Amino acid sequence: MSTLSMQKEIVRKLKNGPVFPLFCAFVLAAVSIFAANSPAQTMVHSPGWVVLPVEEYRTLHDRAYPIEREPEPPPVEATLTRVDYDLRINGETASGGELAFGRATLTIDVLKDGWVRVPIPAGLLVREARLDGKLVSLVSGASGKGGGQLSALLAHAGRAVLLLDIALPVTSSAGEESIALPSAASGVTRASVQLPRQGVDVRLTGGLLSEKSESAAESKWIAYGRGNEALAFTWRRKTEDHRATQPLRLRGSLTQLLGLGEDATSINAEVNLEVTQGAAREAQIQIPDKVTINQVLGAMVADWEVKNGELSVTFLEPVEQTTRFVITGETRRPRDGEIAIPLLRLLNAERETGGVAVEVLGAGEIKDLKTKGLESADATDLGELVANRQSPSLAAFRFRSGEGKIARSLNVTIARYTPQAVLMANVEEARYQVLASSEGKTFVQARYAIRNNQRNFLKITLPTGATLWSASLSGRAVRPGQAPDGSVLLPLDKARAGEEAPAFAVEVVYLVRGSTWNDKGQFQLGLPALDLPVSRTGLLLYHPPLFRVTAEPGSFRSAPYENPISAALTPPQEDSRMVVGVAGGAIASPQPAPPQPGDFDGKDESKSKRAQNATETLLDKFRTDSLSEKRAGILPIRISFPAFGPSLFLVSELTGENQAPSAVFNFQRDKKAGGK
């Protein structure tokens, strides 16, 4: 009996027996236990299954097995790497003109498989073309239908050499002949040209002539082009030049600058030569004793040598027109006292121009000068070598016109100072009188006591929006200059160096417009910036009587009024008859004392007439000058400061150069004084 038959018989007997329900329950429990244990057994003994969405599976598959991308095509299909021309001028056209025949070798790199069109240089007359020893045809036009530039068709990637038999016309004009090779988009362009004659001068444009040779029968030139320009050869028959055999005649200019230091004296000289006849192969400079030449620099200088007190400068090739070179050297001279300045001289020159400038390096100045064969000159007249120097102690001289052998000498007396005793320029004291109005207008009188040894100008930068009214120097009205940045330039009196330099006064008057004063607020007063340091400053502010004004703490501090310490700022009209009142911290403006008996006498009438006549004469002169010429700029006039109202006095010390001091004031309308 088979196993299946036995299983069916057992099931039949169990159904008919009394234990069938119990057996069914047992079977169901066993199936439940088997179902619960079967997943665990599957995970342990079987690799199992993983279920993923189709999209995620494709993504993982693409990452595990990426598809190889096709290489990008080259940026260009082919390049013209090199062009070599080998030409010989030996043919003639039917009209009698010459032709240049030869070969053009084009090295081409093809970067793409398949047919590629490579343009050849435009303008070439091609007689034959060969590629790998085989004749090839050239096509013209964009699609080979004619009417355009010639091109070669290549079918394989790699390097190819295209040989072209070409011809070029030779043009003639004004005794010159020339050929022009067209420009080509090649990395290297080389041309070799042979001419069946000798004794010609060649000129090249659009490239560099690297080799030039002549034989008994021909001339040969080799040149390299720039690639983006046409390469042109121009030649003409040489003409005999007897210039080199003519006697040498030259003119020269020698300008030297000497810096007198405490240890050594530096020498810088600039030489300019002008050849009027012949050709100069060298130049000779006479060098004084105890002068050492360190270097000679110039575009045409080949070598130089000092021997027997002469400097010989050899040129790379004979100079037929002009040349320039610079000489640097040094010498030792006394530190101070009378010093003989060594002067270089240009030899073998028909005429020598130029000059010499001497400057003192360090703490010192030139006290005295003794010259012979020299004339005083401005530093700007001697060229850039001297004009660029900004030394305050500099003396410049020009060679006196005459023969080249005229005697010259220069002796200077130098005074040296200790660094503490050297004072270039300083503002000893600054005084400001300011009249402020409630309408926002501010009238300022600035006076400066200055000690100056070497400065030529005082640079004053007025506040923004200020209008200059007048300027004066030591009581004399002057017309100020203007710097490139808009600042005011005032000339200064120059004294000898030392602490004994006297102080003098510089005064400017200007007006500034600001905002109108309200019942309460702040007012900021900006003052000019000087290019000199200021030792001490006094500020006297007159304000409207209807306002109470107080100063904010800052660089200025309030103090009782004091007269200027510097005598240069004391007006000459102030004497015992001027009264200055001080009450409650408010300074009354100076007022003249009442007239005293005896102040007037019988001569007043005659004095008044003389004064009236002098005034009329001055007025007539002013009218004459006004009609004869046009006046521009600010008229040099003198303005008296209108001191009015209550005032505040402030002081400050040590203001640096190019610093603009300022003061801040609080104002409030005073109702007790009648303000609304």
SVG drawing of the C-alpha trace seen along z (x, -y; Angstrom):
<svg xmlns="http://www.w3.org/2000/svg" viewBox="-18 -176 115 178">
<polyline fill="none" stroke="black" stroke-width="0.4" points="0.0,0.0 1.4,-3.4 2.0,-6.1 -0.9,-8.2 -3.3,-5.3 -2.2,-4.8 -2.8,-8.5 -6.3,-8.4 -7.2,-5.2 -6.0,-6.8 -8.1,-9.9 -11.2,-7.8 -10.8,-5.8 -10.3,-8.9 -13.4,-10.4 -15.5,-7.4 -13.8,-7.1 -14.6,-9.1 -11.2,-10.8 -11.4,-12.8 -12.3,-16.2 -9.4,-15.9 -7.0,-15.0 -8.1,-18.0 -7.4,-20.4 -4.0,-18.8 -3.2,-19.3 -4.3,-22.9 -2.0,-23.7 0.9,-22.0 0.3,-23.9 0.3,-27.2 3.5,-26.4 5.2,-25.4 4.0,-28.6 5.4,-30.7 8.8,-28.9 9.1,-28.6 10.3,-32.3 13.0,-32.0 14.3,-28.8 14.2,-30.3 16.3,-33.4 18.9,-31.1 19.2,-28.4 18.2,-30.3 19.7,-33.5 16.2,-34.9 14.7,-37.5 14.9,-41.3 12.0,-43.1 12.8,-46.6 10.8,-49.0 11.8,-48.8 13.0,-52.5 15.5,-51.9 16.7,-48.6 17.5,-50.4 19.3,-53.2 21.5,-50.7 22.2,-48.8 23.3,-51.9 25.6,-52.8 27.1,-49.3 27.5,-49.1 28.0,-52.7 27.7,-53.2 30.9,-54.6 30.4,-58.0 31.7,-58.8 34.7,-61.2 33.8,-64.8 34.7,-66.1 37.9,-68.3 37.3,-72.0 38.7,-72.3 38.8,-69.8 42.4,-70.6 45.1,-73.1 47.8,-74.7 50.8,-74.1 53.7,-75.5 54.3,-77.2 57.8,-77.2 58.5,-79.3 61.6,-78.7 61.6,-81.4 64.0,-82.5 63.6,-85.7 64.8,-84.8 61.8,-85.0 60.2,-87.6 56.6,-88.1 55.4,-88.9 55.3,-92.6 58.9,-92.6 58.3,-92.4 60.0,-89.9 58.4,-86.9 59.4,-85.0 59.1,-81.2 59.5,-78.5 57.8,-76.1 55.5,-76.5 55.5,-73.6 52.3,-73.4 52.4,-71.2 48.8,-70.2 47.5,-68.3 44.1,-66.7 42.2,-66.0 39.0,-64.5 38.3,-61.3 36.6,-61.8 36.9,-64.5 38.3,-67.8 38.7,-71.1 42.0,-73.0 42.3,-76.5 45.7,-77.5 47.1,-81.1 45.2,-83.5 46.8,-85.2 49.2,-82.5 49.5,-81.6 49.6,-77.8 51.0,-75.9 51.0,-72.4 50.0,-70.7 51.4,-67.3 50.4,-65.3 52.5,-62.3 54.2,-62.5 51.0,-62.4 49.3,-65.1 46.2,-66.5 43.6,-69.0 42.7,-72.1 39.0,-73.3 37.8,-76.8 34.7,-78.3 32.9,-77.0 31.4,-74.0 34.0,-73.6 32.0,-75.5 34.6,-78.2 34.7,-81.9 36.5,-81.6 39.7,-80.7 41.6,-77.6 41.4,-74.7 42.8,-71.2 40.6,-68.1 42.1,-65.6 40.5,-62.3 42.6,-60.8 43.4,-62.0 47.1,-62.7 49.9,-64.9 50.1,-65.6 52.6,-67.7 51.2,-69.6 53.7,-70.8 52.8,-73.8 54.7,-75.1 53.9,-78.8 54.7,-82.1 54.6,-85.7 54.7,-89.0 57.5,-91.4 56.4,-95.0 58.6,-98.0 58.2,-101.5 60.6,-104.5 63.7,-102.4 62.6,-99.7 61.3,-96.2 59.2,-94.1 57.3,-90.8 54.5,-90.2 53.7,-86.8 50.1,-86.5 49.2,-86.1 48.3,-82.6 46.7,-81.2 49.8,-79.1 51.9,-78.7 55.2,-79.2 55.9,-81.1 59.4,-80.9 60.5,-82.3 63.8,-81.9 64.3,-84.3 67.2,-84.2 68.0,-87.2 70.5,-86.7 72.4,-89.9 74.5,-91.5 74.9,-94.9 71.3,-95.4 69.8,-96.7 66.7,-94.8 63.9,-96.0 61.4,-93.6 57.9,-94.3 55.6,-91.9 58.4,-89.7 62.0,-89.3 65.0,-89.0 67.1,-86.2 69.8,-85.7 71.3,-87.7 74.1,-86.5 75.8,-87.6 77.9,-85.6 79.6,-86.5 76.4,-85.8 73.4,-86.2 71.9,-87.5 69.9,-85.3 67.5,-86.3 65.8,-84.1 62.9,-85.6 60.1,-84.5 56.7,-86.0 54.2,-86.8 51.5,-84.6 48.7,-87.2 50.5,-89.7 51.7,-89.7 55.4,-89.2 57.0,-91.7 60.5,-91.9 61.6,-95.3 65.1,-95.8 67.0,-98.4 70.5,-98.8 73.0,-100.0 74.3,-103.6 77.8,-104.5 77.9,-106.4 81.0,-108.4 79.8,-109.5 82.1,-107.2 85.1,-108.6 84.3,-112.2 85.9,-114.1 83.9,-113.8 82.0,-116.9 79.6,-116.6 77.8,-118.7 77.0,-117.7 75.0,-118.4 76.3,-117.4 74.2,-117.9 75.5,-116.7 74.0,-116.6 76.2,-116.4 74.8,-115.5 77.1,-116.7 76.8,-114.2 78.6,-114.2 80.7,-111.2 80.8,-111.1 79.6,-113.1 77.5,-111.3 77.8,-112.3 75.2,-111.7 75.7,-113.0 73.6,-112.8 75.3,-113.1 73.5,-113.7 75.5,-113.6 74.5,-115.0 76.7,-114.0 76.6,-116.6 79.2,-115.1 80.9,-111.7 80.2,-108.8 81.2,-108.7 82.6,-105.3 83.3,-106.5 82.9,-109.6 85.5,-111.0 84.7,-112.7 87.3,-114.5 87.2,-113.3 88.6,-115.4 91.1,-114.0 89.8,-111.8 86.6,-111.0 85.6,-107.3 83.3,-106.3 81.0,-103.4 78.8,-102.8 78.0,-104.0 74.5,-103.1 73.0,-103.6 71.3,-101.8 74.3,-102.2 77.0,-101.7 79.2,-98.7 82.1,-99.3 83.7,-102.1 87.2,-102.7 88.8,-105.3 92.5,-106.0 94.7,-109.1 91.8,-111.2 89.6,-110.5 86.5,-108.3 86.2,-106.5 82.7,-105.2 82.6,-102.8 79.4,-102.4 77.9,-99.2 78.0,-100.7 79.0,-104.1 76.6,-106.8 75.5,-108.9 72.8,-111.0 72.1,-111.1 72.7,-109.0 72.4,-109.3 74.1,-107.7 74.2,-108.3 77.3,-108.3 77.3,-107.6 80.2,-108.1 81.4,-109.4 84.1,-111.3 85.1,-112.5 85.0,-116.1 85.2,-118.0 82.1,-117.8 81.7,-121.6 83.5,-124.8 84.6,-125.8 84.4,-122.9 85.6,-122.8 83.0,-121.0 84.4,-118.5 83.1,-119.3 83.0,-116.8 83.7,-118.0 82.9,-116.6 85.9,-116.4 86.2,-116.8 82.9,-118.7 82.4,-121.9 79.8,-123.1 79.0,-121.9 75.8,-122.9 74.2,-121.8 74.8,-122.7 75.5,-121.6 73.4,-121.4 74.6,-121.0 72.5,-119.9 73.3,-119.5 72.4,-116.1 71.6,-116.1 71.5,-119.0 73.2,-121.8 72.9,-124.6 74.9,-126.5 76.2,-129.8 78.3,-131.2 79.0,-130.5 81.9,-131.3 81.5,-130.5 83.5,-130.9 82.1,-130.2 78.7,-129.5 75.4,-131.3 72.7,-131.0 69.7,-129.0 66.4,-127.5 66.4,-123.8 63.7,-123.1 65.9,-124.5 68.4,-121.6 66.1,-118.7 64.5,-115.9 67.7,-114.8 67.7,-118.1 64.0,-119.1 62.8,-116.0 64.9,-116.9 62.9,-118.5 65.8,-119.4 65.4,-122.7 69.2,-123.3 69.9,-123.2 71.8,-125.6 71.7,-125.2 73.9,-126.8 74.0,-126.8 77.2,-126.6 78.1,-130.0 77.8,-130.0 81.2,-130.2 83.9,-127.9 84.2,-124.4 87.5,-125.2 86.2,-128.0 87.4,-127.6 84.8,-126.6 84.9,-126.3 82.4,-126.2 83.2,-126.6 80.5,-126.4 80.7,-127.1 78.7,-124.6 77.4,-125.1 76.4,-122.0 74.0,-121.9 73.1,-119.4 69.7,-117.8 68.2,-119.6 69.1,-123.0 67.6,-122.5 64.1,-124.0 62.6,-123.8 59.4,-125.6 56.9,-125.8 53.8,-127.7 54.7,-129.2 51.2,-130.4 47.8,-130.4 45.0,-132.8 41.4,-132.7 38.8,-135.3 35.3,-134.0 32.1,-136.0 29.1,-133.6 25.6,-134.8 22.2,-133.1 21.7,-132.9 24.5,-130.3 27.1,-132.6 30.6,-132.4 33.3,-135.0 36.8,-133.8 40.1,-135.7 43.1,-133.2 46.5,-134.6 49.7,-132.5 53.1,-133.3 55.6,-131.3 59.3,-130.7 60.7,-129.5 64.2,-128.5 63.6,-126.6 59.9,-126.4 58.7,-128.3 54.9,-128.0 52.4,-127.4 49.6,-125.1 46.2,-126.0 43.2,-123.7 40.1,-125.7 36.9,-124.1 34.5,-122.7 32.4,-125.4 34.6,-128.3 35.1,-131.4 38.5,-133.1 38.2,-136.9 41.8,-138.1 45.3,-137.0 48.3,-138.9 52.0,-138.2 53.7,-140.3 51.0,-142.9 51.2,-143.1 48.2,-141.9 49.1,-139.1 47.4,-137.1 47.4,-133.4 48.0,-130.5 46.1,-127.3 47.3,-123.7 46.0,-120.9 43.8,-119.7 42.2,-123.1 44.2,-124.2 45.5,-127.7 49.2,-128.4 50.8,-131.4 54.4,-132.4 56.6,-132.5 59.5,-134.7 62.7,-132.6 65.3,-133.1 68.7,-131.5 68.6,-128.2 68.8,-128.3 66.7,-129.0 67.2,-132.8 64.9,-132.9 62.4,-135.7 58.7,-135.0 56.4,-136.7 52.6,-136.8 50.4,-135.1 46.7,-136.0 43.7,-134.7 40.1,-135.8 37.3,-133.6 33.5,-133.1 31.6,-129.8 27.8,-129.4 26.0,-126.9 22.6,-126.1 20.4,-128.6 20.4,-128.5 17.1,-127.4 16.1,-127.9 18.5,-125.2 21.2,-123.1 24.8,-122.5 27.2,-124.4 30.5,-122.8 33.3,-125.1 35.9,-123.6 39.2,-125.4 41.8,-125.2 44.4,-122.5 48.0,-123.5 50.9,-121.5 53.0,-122.6 52.7,-121.7 51.2,-124.3 52.6,-124.8 49.6,-126.5 46.3,-127.9 43.9,-130.5 40.3,-130.8 38.1,-133.8 34.4,-133.3 31.9,-136.2 28.3,-134.9 24.8,-136.6 23.8,-138.4 20.4,-136.6 22.0,-133.2 23.9,-131.6 26.8,-129.6 28.9,-127.1 31.9,-125.0 31.8,-121.2 35.0,-119.4 37.4,-118.4 40.7,-119.5 39.9,-123.1 39.4,-124.1 37.9,-127.3 40.4,-129.8 40.6,-133.4 41.5,-135.7 45.2,-136.3 46.9,-138.4 49.1,-136.6 52.4,-135.5 54.2,-135.9 55.1,-139.5 54.3,-138.8 50.6,-138.6 50.5,-141.8 48.9,-144.4 51.1,-147.6 48.1,-149.8 47.6,-148.4 49.1,-150.7 48.2,-152.2 45.3,-154.0 43.5,-150.7 41.1,-149.4 40.2,-145.8 37.4,-145.0 36.9,-141.7 33.7,-141.1 32.1,-137.9 34.2,-135.8 33.0,-137.8 35.6,-139.7 34.7,-143.1 36.3,-143.9 39.2,-146.4 37.9,-149.9 40.0,-153.1 40.1,-155.3 38.3,-158.6 40.3,-161.4 42.4,-163.4 43.0,-167.2 45.8,-168.2 45.3,-165.4 44.2,-167.9 46.1,-171.0 46.1,-173.5 47.9,-171.1 45.0,-168.7 43.6,-170.5 46.8,-170.3 47.3,-166.7 43.8,-165.9 44.4,-167.5 47.6,-165.6 45.9,-162.4 43.1,-163.2 45.5,-163.9 47.3,-160.6 44.0,-158.7 43.0,-160.3 46.4,-159.5 46.0,-155.8 42.5,-155.7 43.7,-157.1 46.4,-154.5 43.9,-151.7 41.6,-152.9 44.5,-153.1 45.6,-149.5 42.1,-148.2 41.6,-149.7 45.0,-148.5 44.8,-144.9 42.2,-142.4 42.4,-141.3 41.5,-137.8 41.2,-136.0 41.1,-137.5 42.1,-141.1 44.8,-141.6 42.9,-143.7 43.0,-144.0 39.9,-143.5 39.4,-144.6 37.7,-142.0 34.3,-143.2 34.4,-142.2 30.8,-142.3 28.8,-140.7 29.7,-138.5 32.6,-136.1 34.3,-132.9 38.0,-132.2 39.4,-128.7 43.0,-127.4 44.7,-124.3 48.2,-123.0 50.2,-120.8 48.2,-120.5 49.9,-118.1 50.5,-119.0 47.6,-118.4 45.2,-118.1 42.1,-120.3 41.2,-121.4 37.5,-121.8 35.4,-122.9 31.8,-122.1 29.5,-124.7 26.0,-124.3 23.7,-127.3 20.3,-128.2 18.1,-131.2 18.3,-133.5 14.8,-134.7 16.1,-137.1 18.1,-138.9 15.0,-139.6 14.8,-136.4 11.4,-135.1"/>
</svg>
